[in-house]
Amino acid sequence: MASFKDEIKTDRFENEQQMLVLNIIYTADWLEQKLAKVLGRHKLTHPQFNIMMMLRLSFDKPLSVNEIKERVLFKQTDVSRMIDRLVEKGYISRELCPDNRRKMDVRISRTGINLLKKVRPEIREEFESFFKEKITEEEALAAIRIIDKMRS
């Protein structure tokens, strides 16, 4: 892969920090495209996959719509509509909370779990081999620290 400057065909930046921010945005889009390719084979979007993984990782404990909204990676996502679509596909279920009738319990279905069992290895294969060839664990940890520092 070419350098960021070569990819966008410019080396004119106000400073190194601006170049870093633009490079992160560019790289995030590139990673998103790789992920979309895998998810697209299963007719899933990244936000849908994110919600399904969140529900799977809740270990059979249902989550409310508000809990999902708080945890979702994509803050612009219309979570209610996304949940509707996943319910229609049979990947998740939504039912009234027995303890609070104003709250909806959302949980992943057996069909959703089975789909994740197919999708997750494909995603792992797509990304792990790439990263193992190019980025050491130490470099990955350093990048995580820098990105976390940016958001703090």
N, C-alpha and C positions, 0 to 999 in steps of 0.2 A: 504494500500500500504506500502511496506517495505521502509526502508530508502535507500537513494541513495547508500550508501556504501554496503548495503545488496544486492541491485539490481545488481550492477556491480561486486560484490564479491571481493572488495578490500578496504582497508583503507589506502593505501599508496599513499599519495599525497605530492607534494613538499611543499605546504602551503594551507591555507584555501582559498585563492583567486583562486588557481588552481582548488580546489574542487568545488568552486562556479561556475566557468566557465564551467567545465565539467558537473555539475549538470544542468545548464541552457541548454546546448546543448542536454543533455539526455532528459530533460523535454520537450523541444521544439519538439523533435522527437516524444515523447509520445503523446503530444497534436496534432501534425500533423496527427498521425495515427488515433486518435479519429475523427478528422475532415474529413480525407480521407474516413473513413467508411460511414459517412453521405453523403458526396458529391458523392462518388462512386455509391450510389443507384440511383443517377440522372445523372450518366455518366459525371461528372464534375471533374476537377482537382482543387486544391487550387488556382493556378495562374489564371485559367479561372474564378473561383468564385470571386477572387480579382478584376479582370478587370470588371466583370459584376456589382459588388457592387460600384466600382468607377464611372462607367457610371450612375448607378441608383442614386447615391448621387450627381451627377452633376446637378440634377433637370432639366432634359430635355435639358440642354445646351450640345451640342456635344463637345467632346474632340478630340484633334488631337492625332495622334499616338505618337508624341513626348511628349505631356502632360501625356499620359498614361505611357510611359516609365519612366518619372520623378517621378511618384507617385506610381508605382507598388511596392509591398512588396518584390518581388523576383527579385533582380537585375540581376540574371543570366538567367532569362526567355527571350526567343525569343518572344518578344511582337508581332511582325508582324505575326509570324506563329500562335500564340495564337489567335490573332484577326481573321485570316483566318478561323481557326477552329470554332470559335464562330459564324462567318458569315455563314459558311456552315450549322451549326445547326439551324440557324434562330434566335439566341438569341441576336444578335446585327446587326446593319447595318453600312455600310461604304459607303460614297459618297463624291464626290468632293466638297470642300468648295466653295460656290458661290462667296466669296470675295477674295479668293486666290486659284487659280487653281493648285498650287503646293502642297496644303495641303488637307488631307483627314479628313472629319468629321466622327467621330465614335459615335454612340449612341446606347442605349439599345432598343430592340424591345419590343412590347407588349408581345410576347412569352417569352422573357427573363425576363420581369417584373413578369409574371405569374409564371415562374419557381422559381424566388427568393421568391415569396410569399409562395411557398411550402417549399423551402429549409431552409430559415431563421428560422422558428419556430422549425424545427427539430434540427438545430444547437444549438439554444437557449436551447432547452430541454436537449440536450446532455451535454452541459457545465454548464448551470445555476444551475441545481439541484446538480451537482457534487460540484461546487464551493461554493454554499450556505451551503452545509453540512460541508465543510472542511475549508473554508477561509472566514473570516469576511471582511466587506467592509474596515475597518481600515487596516487590513493586506494586502488587495489587493492594497490599496493606498500606503502603505509603500513599497511593492514590486515594484510598478510602479516607485516610486521615486528612488529606488536603481538601477533599470534597466536603467532608463533615465540617471542617474548619470554615469553609466558605459559607455554609448554611448557619453556623452558630452565631 
